[in-house]
Amino acid sequence: MNSFPSKETVECIRKQYPVGCLVELVLMRDSQAPPVGTKGTITGVDDIGSLLVNWDNGSSLHVIFGEDFCRKIET
């Protein structure tokens, strides 16, 4: 079974999280993860739906589709 999201799903993610939008980390299962609550700026979405984020603490770990979670900060 293919666990990657469809092209349509990736396009929906790109529309939901456009470049430049702000997010807040809710959950990341990685020993190098920024602390929950860390804010960051979306720099893109890759072809498997991962959010590319420049976190305010200097990290640039991706938010992995279906594994990690963040929320969009409405300005």
C-alpha positions in Angstrom: 0.0 0.0 0.0 1.3 3.5 -0.9 1.3 5.8 2.1 2.1 8.9 0.1 -0.7 11.4 -0.4 -2.3 11.8 -3.8 -1.3 14.8 -6.1 -4.7 16.3 -5.3 -4.1 16.1 -1.6 -0.7 17.7 -2.0 -2.3 20.5 -4.0 -4.9 21.0 -1.2 -2.1 21.2 1.4 -0.3 23.8 -0.8 -3.4 25.9 -0.9 -4.0 25.6 2.8 -0.4 26.4 3.7 0.9 29.0 1.1 4.5 30.2 1.2 4.8 32.9 3.9 2.0 31.8 6.1 2.7 31.4 9.8 2.3 28.1 11.8 2.6 26.8 15.3 4.0 23.4 16.1 1.5 21.0 17.8 3.3 17.7 17.6 6.5 16.4 16.0 7.9 12.9 16.7 11.6 13.7 16.3 14.3 13.9 18.9 15.5 17.1 17.2 12.1 18.7 17.1 11.5 22.3 18.2 9.5 22.6 21.4 5.7 22.4 21.0 4.3 25.9 20.5 7.3 27.0 18.4 6.2 29.3 15.6 7.5 29.3 12.1 7.1 30.4 8.5 6.1 28.1 5.6 8.7 28.1 2.8 7.0 25.4 0.7 5.3 22.1 0.5 7.2 19.1 -1.1 5.8 16.5 -3.4 4.9 14.2 -0.5 3.0 16.8 1.4 5.6 17.7 4.0 5.5 21.3 5.1 8.9 23.1 4.8 9.2 25.5 7.7 11.7 28.0 8.9 11.1 27.8 12.7 11.7 30.9 14.8 14.2 29.0 16.9 16.5 28.4 13.9 15.4 24.9 13.1 14.2 23.9 9.6 12.8 20.4 10.2 9.9 19.5 8.0 6.4 18.8 9.3 5.8 15.3 7.9 2.4 14.7 6.4 0.4 12.3 8.6 3.1 12.1 11.3 3.6 15.6 12.6 1.1 18.4 13.2 1.0 22.2 13.2 -1.7 24.7 13.0 -2.0 27.8 10.8 -1.8 31.1 12.6 -4.4 33.4 11.2 -3.2 37.0 11.2 
